[in-house]
């Protein structure tokens, strides 16, 4: 691998990302109030809340609306997609979460066939439920857990992973790479026999208002907001900014660049050339209309973003 002089390159890179005149409320509109209301209405049947979030953004985008309800139930936070996250500062993350009152935290990779931390979920759940009151459910021998989180962080993958671990059964919940796959609210799925445990799968719910544009961009980059709402060109530019700021230059060799670049148009052009992505465009000249082949910047941005989301650009921590 080529070595790049960080101090030399750092001078070329942007210190801040220019969001222009965009307003948070217009660019990242909060929604999904109906799903959140149905989840709150079902809390009386729930013994424990499992909140799942993307390990690359352990603080950004966690829905404060969940926290209002979590305080009255045992709560476990799963930081999922561990295979994509740089966890070199794992202890500082756990300390910060502890200061925020979140003490039962597991890092998971729910797509792995065997994830040791997935095996720890049921013992931890039974310990937490056993140490507190179950309100009006003392006679019920089965446990009911509610899985909550913003879109596309792995709720359905978690349910399938727990079923695979304890019931030796396959998929019970549809999994997809785009936010919004789970449409039904509160689908009850058995995941364990001893003890009998059901999980309530819920649709992803974003905060009613995104905290700031930086937080919104991190959510968009991790795929929790539909790309077209933000624009793949903007997401790709923010990705380049984020990689350069953290001196993560694996995109250079992947796409045959000569050196790090802070110019998204240059990077996308190199990606389009590398992938052979072009589009035919009509051009007006002095001799009439002609058709020319130009780099397809949209296809290049699509590939760049998905390479990041699949871990092909290395493990990154955005918070």
C-alpha positions as CSV (number, residue, x, y, z in Angstrom):
1,X,0.0,0.0,0.0
2,X,1.2,3.5,-0.8
3,X,2.0,5.7,2.1
4,X,0.8,9.3,2.1
5,X,2.3,12.2,4.1
6,X,-0.6,13.1,6.4
7,X,0.7,16.5,7.4
8,X,1.3,17.5,3.8
9,X,-2.1,16.4,2.7
10,X,-3.9,17.8,5.7
11,X,-3.3,21.3,4.4
12,X,-5.3,20.5,1.3
13,X,-8.4,19.2,3.1
14,X,-11.4,21.1,4.2
15,X,-11.7,21.7,7.9
16,X,-15.5,22.0,7.8
17,X,-18.1,20.8,5.4
18,X,-20.1,23.5,3.6
19,X,-23.8,22.7,4.0
20,X,-24.8,25.9,2.3
21,X,-28.1,27.6,3.4
22,X,-29.9,24.4,4.0
23,X,-32.2,24.1,7.1
24,X,-32.4,21.0,9.2
25,X,-36.2,20.8,9.3
26,X,-36.5,21.0,5.5
27,X,-33.6,18.8,4.6
28,X,-34.2,16.0,7.2
29,X,-37.9,16.2,8.0
30,X,-38.9,14.2,11.1
31,X,-41.8,11.8,10.7
32,X,-43.0,8.3,11.7
33,X,-45.1,9.6,14.6
34,X,-47.8,6.9,14.0
35,X,-45.3,4.1,14.5
36,X,-43.9,5.7,17.7
37,X,-47.4,6.1,19.1
38,X,-48.3,2.4,18.5
39,X,-45.0,1.4,20.1
40,X,-45.8,3.5,23.2
41,X,-49.3,2.0,23.4
42,X,-47.8,-1.5,23.5
43,X,-45.3,-0.9,26.3
44,X,-47.5,-2.4,29.0
45,X,-46.9,-5.8,27.3
46,X,-43.1,-5.3,27.1
47,X,-40.6,-6.6,29.6
48,X,-37.4,-5.1,28.1
49,X,-36.4,-2.7,25.4
50,X,-33.7,-3.6,23.0
51,X,-32.5,-0.4,21.3
52,X,-30.3,-1.1,18.2
53,X,-28.1,1.5,16.6
54,X,-25.3,1.7,14.1
55,X,-21.8,1.3,15.8
56,X,-20.3,3.8,13.4
57,X,-22.5,6.5,15.0
58,X,-23.0,5.4,18.6
59,X,-24.2,8.9,19.7
60,X,-25.6,10.6,16.5
61,X,-29.2,10.1,15.6
62,X,-30.3,8.0,18.6
63,X,-34.0,8.9,18.9
64,X,-34.6,10.9,22.1
65,X,-38.3,9.8,21.9
66,X,-37.3,6.3,22.8
67,X,-35.5,7.5,25.9
68,X,-38.7,8.8,27.4
69,X,-40.1,5.3,27.4
70,X,-36.8,3.4,28.1
71,X,-36.4,4.8,31.6
72,X,-39.4,2.6,32.9
73,X,-38.2,-0.6,31.4
74,X,-34.9,-2.6,31.4
75,X,-32.9,-1.3,28.5
76,X,-30.1,-2.8,26.3
77,X,-28.3,-0.9,23.7
78,X,-26.9,-2.9,20.8
79,X,-24.3,-1.1,18.7
80,X,-24.6,-3.2,15.5
81,X,-22.6,-3.4,12.3
82,X,-19.4,-3.9,14.3
83,X,-17.7,-5.2,11.2
84,X,-17.9,-1.7,9.6
85,X,-16.9,0.3,12.7
86,X,-13.5,1.4,14.0
87,X,-13.8,0.5,17.7
88,X,-10.2,1.5,18.7
89,X,-11.9,4.0,21.1
90,X,-14.5,1.5,22.4
91,X,-13.8,2.2,26.0
92,X,-14.3,6.0,25.7
93,X,-17.6,5.3,23.9
94,X,-18.7,3.1,26.7
95,X,-17.7,5.7,29.3
96,X,-19.6,8.4,27.5
97,X,-22.7,6.2,27.2
98,X,-22.4,5.4,30.9
99,X,-22.4,9.1,31.7
100,X,-25.7,9.3,29.7
101,X,-27.2,6.5,31.9
102,X,-26.8,3.7,29.3
103,X,-25.0,0.8,31.0
104,X,-26.0,-2.4,29.3
105,X,-24.2,-2.1,25.9
106,X,-23.2,-4.9,23.5
107,X,-21.4,-4.5,20.2
108,X,-22.8,-6.9,17.6
109,X,-22.5,-8.0,14.0
110,X,-25.9,-9.6,13.4
111,X,-25.1,-10.8,9.9
112,X,-22.4,-13.2,11.1
113,X,-23.4,-16.8,11.4
114,X,-22.0,-16.9,14.9
115,X,-21.7,-13.7,16.9
116,X,-20.7,-14.3,20.5
117,X,-22.4,-11.1,21.7
118,X,-25.7,-12.2,20.2
119,X,-25.4,-15.2,22.5
120,X,-25.1,-12.8,25.4
121,X,-28.4,-11.1,24.7
122,X,-30.8,-13.7,26.3
123,X,-28.8,-14.2,29.5
124,X,-28.6,-10.4,29.9
125,X,-32.3,-9.9,29.3
126,X,-33.3,-12.6,31.8
127,X,-31.0,-11.1,34.4
128,X,-32.4,-7.6,33.9
129,X,-36.0,-8.7,33.9
130,X,-35.5,-10.9,36.9
131,X,-34.0,-8.1,39.0
132,X,-37.0,-5.8,38.6
133,X,-40.8,-5.6,38.7
134,X,-42.8,-6.9,35.7
135,X,-45.8,-4.8,36.6
136,X,-49.0,-6.8,35.7
137,X,-47.1,-9.7,34.0
138,X,-45.7,-11.6,37.1
139,X,-47.8,-14.7,36.2
140,X,-46.7,-14.8,32.6
141,X,-43.7,-17.2,32.1
142,X,-42.9,-15.8,28.7
143,X,-40.9,-12.6,28.0
144,X,-41.7,-10.0,25.5
145,X,-39.0,-7.7,24.2
146,X,-39.4,-4.6,21.9
147,X,-36.8,-3.9,19.3
148,X,-36.5,-0.2,18.5
149,X,-34.1,1.9,16.4
150,X,-33.8,4.3,13.5
151,X,-34.2,2.8,10.0
152,X,-31.7,0.4,8.5
153,X,-29.6,-0.3,11.6
154,X,-30.3,-4.1,11.7
155,X,-33.4,-4.7,13.7
156,X,-34.6,-7.5,11.4
157,X,-31.1,-8.9,11.2
158,X,-31.0,-9.0,15.0
159,X,-34.3,-11.0,15.2
160,X,-33.1,-13.4,12.6
161,X,-29.7,-13.8,14.4
162,X,-31.3,-14.5,17.8
163,X,-33.7,-17.1,16.2
164,X,-30.7,-18.7,14.4
165,X,-28.9,-18.9,17.7
166,X,-31.6,-20.2,20.0
167,X,-34.3,-21.9,17.7
168,X,-31.9,-23.0,15.0
169,X,-34.4,-21.6,12.5
170,X,-34.0,-19.3,9.5
171,X,-35.3,-15.9,8.6
172,X,-38.5,-14.7,10.3
173,X,-38.1,-11.1,9.3
174,X,-37.3,-9.5,6.0
175,X,-33.9,-7.9,5.7
176,X,-32.9,-5.2,3.2
177,X,-30.1,-2.7,2.5
178,X,-32.4,0.3,2.3
179,X,-34.3,2.0,5.1
180,X,-38.0,1.3,5.4
181,X,-38.1,-2.5,4.8
182,X,-40.1,-3.2,7.9
183,X,-43.5,-1.7,7.3
184,X,-45.7,-3.6,9.8
185,X,-45.8,-2.3,13.3
186,X,-45.3,-4.6,16.2
187,X,-45.0,-8.0,14.5
188,X,-44.5,-10.6,17.3
189,X,-41.9,-13.2,16.6
190,X,-40.7,-16.1,18.9
191,X,-36.9,-16.2,19.2
192,X,-36.2,-18.6,22.1
193,X,-37.9,-21.5,23.9
194,X,-36.0,-21.6,27.2
195,X,-37.2,-19.2,28.4
196,X,-39.9,-18.4,25.9
197,X,-39.1,-15.1,24.4
198,X,-40.9,-13.0,21.8
199,X,-39.5,-10.0,20.0
200,X,-41.7,-7.2,18.7
201,X,-40.2,-6.1,15.4
202,X,-40.9,-2.4,14.7
203,X,-40.4,-0.1,11.8
204,X,-37.5,2.3,12.0
205,X,-38.4,5.6,13.6
206,X,-36.3,8.8,13.1
207,X,-36.3,11.6,15.7
208,X,-39.1,14.1,15.3
209,X,-36.4,16.6,14.5
210,X,-32.8,15.9,13.5
211,X,-30.5,17.6,16.0
212,X,-28.3,19.4,13.3
213,X,-27.3,19.0,9.7
214,X,-24.0,17.2,10.7
215,X,-26.0,14.6,12.5
216,X,-28.4,14.3,9.6
217,X,-25.5,13.7,7.2
218,X,-24.0,10.9,9.4
219,X,-27.5,9.3,9.4
220,X,-27.7,9.6,5.6
221,X,-24.2,8.3,5.1
222,X,-25.0,5.2,7.1
223,X,-28.2,4.6,5.1
224,X,-30.8,5.4,7.7
225,X,-32.4,8.1,5.5
226,X,-33.3,7.4,1.8
227,X,-30.5,8.7,-0.4
228,X,-32.7,10.7,-2.7
229,X,-34.0,12.9,0.1
230,X,-30.5,14.2,0.6
231,X,-28.9,13.6,-2.8
232,X,-26.2,11.1,-3.6
233,X,-23.9,13.8,-4.8
234,X,-24.0,15.5,-1.4
235,X,-23.7,12.2,0.5
236,X,-20.6,11.3,-1.6
237,X,-19.0,14.6,-1.0
238,X,-19.6,14.3,2.8
239,X,-18.1,10.8,2.6
240,X,-15.0,12.1,1.0
241,X,-14.7,14.9,3.5
242,X,-15.1,12.4,6.4
243,X,-12.5,9.9,5.0
244,X,-9.9,12.6,4.4
245,X,-10.5,14.2,7.9
246,X,-9.8,10.8,9.5
247,X,-6.9,10.1,7.1
248,X,-8.6,7.0,5.7
249,X,-7.2,6.9,2.2
250,X,-8.2,3.4,1.0
251,X,-10.4,5.0,-1.7
252,X,-7.2,5.9,-3.5
253,X,-6.1,2.4,-4.4
254,X,-9.6,1.1,-4.8
255,X,-10.3,3.6,-7.6
256,X,-6.8,4.2,-9.0
257,X,-6.3,7.8,-7.9
258,X,-2.8,9.2,-7.8
259,X,-3.1,10.8,-4.4
260,X,-5.7,11.9,-1.8
261,X,-8.1,14.5,-3.2
262,X,-10.6,16.9,-1.6
263,X,-12.4,17.5,-4.9
264,X,-15.4,15.3,-5.2
265,X,-15.8,15.9,-8.9
266,X,-12.3,14.7,-9.6
267,X,-12.8,11.7,-7.4
268,X,-16.1,10.8,-9.0
269,X,-14.5,11.2,-12.5
270,X,-11.8,8.7,-11.5
271,X,-14.4,6.3,-10.1
272,X,-16.4,6.5,-13.3
273,X,-13.3,5.8,-15.5
274,X,-12.2,2.9,-13.2
275,X,-15.7,1.3,-13.5
276,X,-16.3,2.2,-17.1
277,X,-19.4,4.2,-16.2
278,X,-20.4,6.6,-18.9
279,X,-23.5,8.2,-20.3
280,X,-24.4,9.5,-23.7
281,X,-25.1,13.2,-23.9
282,X,-26.2,15.3,-26.8
283,X,-24.0,18.4,-27.4
284,X,-24.7,21.4,-29.7
285,X,-21.7,22.3,-31.9
286,X,-21.1,24.6,-34.9
287,X,-21.7,21.6,-37.2
288,X,-24.9,20.4,-35.5
289,X,-25.9,18.1,-32.7
290,X,-23.5,15.3,-31.8
291,X,-23.6,12.6,-29.1
292,X,-20.6,12.4,-26.7
293,X,-19.7,9.9,-24.0
294,X,-19.2,11.6,-20.6
295,X,-18.3,10.1,-17.1
296,X,-21.5,9.1,-15.2
297,X,-21.0,11.0,-12.0
298,X,-24.3,9.7,-10.5
299,X,-23.3,6.1,-11.0
300,X,-19.9,6.9,-9.5
301,X,-21.4,8.5,-6.4
302,X,-23.7,5.5,-6.0
303,X,-20.7,3.1,-6.1
304,X,-18.6,5.3,-3.7
305,X,-21.4,5.4,-1.1
306,X,-22.1,1.7,-1.3
307,X,-18.5,0.8,-1.1
308,X,-18.4,2.6,2.2
309,X,-21.6,1.0,3.5
310,X,-20.2,-2.5,2.7
311,X,-16.9,-1.8,4.5
312,X,-14.8,-1.8,1.3
313,X,-13.3,1.6,2.3
314,X,-12.2,0.3,5.7
315,X,-13.6,0.5,9.2
316,X,-14.7,4.1,10.2
317,X,-16.1,5.8,13.3
318,X,-18.1,8.9,12.3
319,X,-18.7,10.1,15.8
